[in-house]
Amino acid sequence: MITRFSSGGPWEDKYGYSRVVRAGDLLVTAGCTSTVDGAVIGAGDPAAQARTAFGIALDALAAAGALGEDVIRTRMYVTHPDHADPVASVHGEVFAGVRPAATIVVVAALLHPDHLVEVEIEAYVGGRARTQLI
């Protein structure tokens, strides 16, 4: 069964996407930036933007039934190579105990000129009792 979750943001209806899609035990987020109520949080600060974007994505996953410990993969898009370290460091803070597969990619630009970071998260809720670090 596939269930779609909306955050109520204006772009979801306009561009035809869902904040989170749950397909059985797998949940995936759309790209999340640091925009809150139409304002970019942390303009000029990739770490602050990453912290906000991860918070938005994790809150959306929680609303769809996933916990932070269920995260299995993250993707981070940054607009400059110098942003990789601060963004990856925030990733390390947020996911230190989870250690999902992670990818960071430098892109030419994001949709808003103040956006330095966009993140995506995938979570799997079927294996909570079986997760461990090896």
Rosetta blueprint (number, residue, H / E / L):
1 M L
2 I E
3 T E
4 R E
5 F E
6 S L
7 S L
8 G L
9 G L
10 P H
11 W H
12 E H
13 D H
14 K H
15 Y H
16 G L
17 Y L
18 S L
19 R L
20 V E
21 V E
22 R E
23 A E
24 G L
25 D L
26 L E
27 L E
28 V E
29 T E
30 A L
31 G L
32 C E
33 T L
34 S L
35 T E
36 V E
37 D L
38 G L
39 A E
40 V E
41 I L
42 G L
43 A L
44 G L
45 D L
46 P H
47 A H
48 A H
49 Q H
50 A H
51 R H
52 T H
53 A H
54 F H
55 G H
56 I H
57 A H
58 L H
59 D H
60 A H
61 L H
62 A H
63 A H
64 A L
65 G L
66 A L
67 L L
68 G H
69 E H
70 D H
71 V E
72 I E
73 R E
74 T E
75 R E
76 M E
77 Y E
78 V E
79 T L
80 H L
81 P H
82 D H
83 H H
84 A H
85 D H
86 P H
87 V H
88 A H
89 S H
90 V H
91 H H
92 G H
93 E H
94 V H
95 F H
96 A L
97 G L
98 V L
99 R L
100 P L
101 A E
102 A E
103 T E
104 I E
105 V E
106 V E
107 V L
108 A L
109 A L
110 L L
111 L L
112 H L
113 P L
114 D L
115 H L
116 L L
117 V E
118 E E
119 V E
120 E E
121 I E
122 E E
123 A E
124 Y E
125 V L
126 G L
127 G L
128 R H
129 A H
130 R H
131 T L
132 Q L
133 L L
134 I L
